[in-house]
Amino acid sequence: MNTIFKNSTAVVVGWLVGSVTNMGLIQLGFKIMPVPGLDPNDMRTLVDILPTLNAPYFIFPFLGHAVGTYIGACITGLLASSHQMKLSLAVGGLFFLGGVAANYMLPGPLWFTATDLVIAYLPMAFLGGKTARKFKRI
């Protein structure tokens, strides 16, 4: 199979699986820790309520972003035929851009935005790439 095609497919598949993981964890968080009077599908309500929430309500969004990025980067690294770490970090970059957009559209507390953008994306993509590299050696 063509290396460029295989690597491109690896990025797309990693990004899609990571996105599903991200959304699944965020939806799970809304089920485990529901916010009274909040419809998680109503963006206007989310914009109004997010800045008022306490730290525990941000655990699942952070986990969704971090674990989704990690899984996506790991899958990309496992499927890629070359440049596994670069492609894993590219997936982390895609998730980082999504995180910047999400934090812009749904402004939460500054501490969450900073923690989310600094820890959840590129470091987790790097760890996902390292994990993929270990599994490829086995």
N, C-alpha and C positions, 0 to 999 in steps of 0.2 A: 504494500500500500504506500502511496506517496507520503513522504514525511510531512510535508506542509499540510496536507489534508488531515493526516492523523493528529498532528499537533493542534490544528484549528478545532477539530472535533473534540479533542481532549479539553480544550479551554471551554467550549460551549457546554459540554456535558458537565464538567466540574462546576461551572457557573450555575447551570440549571439545578443540579442536585443540591448545591449549597444554598440556592435561593429557596428551594422547597424546604430544606432543613430550617433555614432562618424563619420562614413564615410559620412553619409547624411549631417551633418553639415559642414564637410570639403568641400564636393562638392558644397554645397550651397555658401560657402565663395568664391570659385573660380568663381561662376557665378555672385555673387553680386560685388565682387572686383577683376576682372580679372587682372592678371599680364601680361603686354604687352610682347608678344613673348614667353609665357610659356605654354607648354603643360603639364597639371597636371599629365598626365600618363607617362611622360618621366622622369625617375629617374635621369638620368645624368644632364638634364637641371635643375631639382629641386635642386640638390646638388650644382650646380654652382650659382643659383640665390638666394636661401634662405638666405645666409649670407648678401646679399645686400639689403634686403627688410626692409621697415620701420615698426614700431610697429603695425599700423592698419591691416597689412596683417597677423598678428599672432592672431588676435581676434578669427576668426573662428576655427583655429586649437586648440586653447586653449579651446574654448567653446565645440568643438567636444570631446576633451579628458575629460573635466570636466563633461559635461552633459551626455555623453555616460557612463562614470563610475557611475555617480549618478543613472541614469535610470537602468543600469545593476544591481547595488547593491540593489536598491529598489525592483526590480522584484525578485531577488534572495531571499531577506528577506521575501517578500510576499508569495513566493511559497514554501519556506523551511518549513519542519515540526518541526525542532528543530535547535538550534544553529544559529538563524537567523543573529545575528550580526557577528559572526565568519565567516559565509559563505559570508555575504555581504563584509566583509573585504578581504576575499579570492578573490572575484571578483575584488576588488580594487587592490589587489596584482598582479593579472593577467594583468590588465590594466597597472599597474606600470611597469611590465616587458616589456610589449609592448611599453610603452613610452620610456623606456631606449633604447630599440632596435631602435625605430624610431628616437630618438635624436642622436643615434650613426650613423645610415645610412644616415640621412638627417640632418647634423649639421646646426642648426640655431644659432642665437646670444646667447651668454652665459646667458643673462638676461632671455630669453624665456625658455631655457632649465631648468634653476634653478626654475623659477616660475612654469613651467609646472610640473616638477617632485615633487615639494614640495606641491603645492596646488591642482592640478587637479586629483589626484588619491586617495590616502588613506583618506584625509579629506572628499572628496566627497563620497567615499564608506561609511565612517562613517555616514555622513548625510543621505545617501540612506538607510542604515540600521535603523537609528533612525526614518525616515519617514515610513518605512515598519512596524516598531514596533507600531507606532501610529495608522496606518491604521488597523492593526490586532486587536487592542483593540476596535475599533469601531464596 
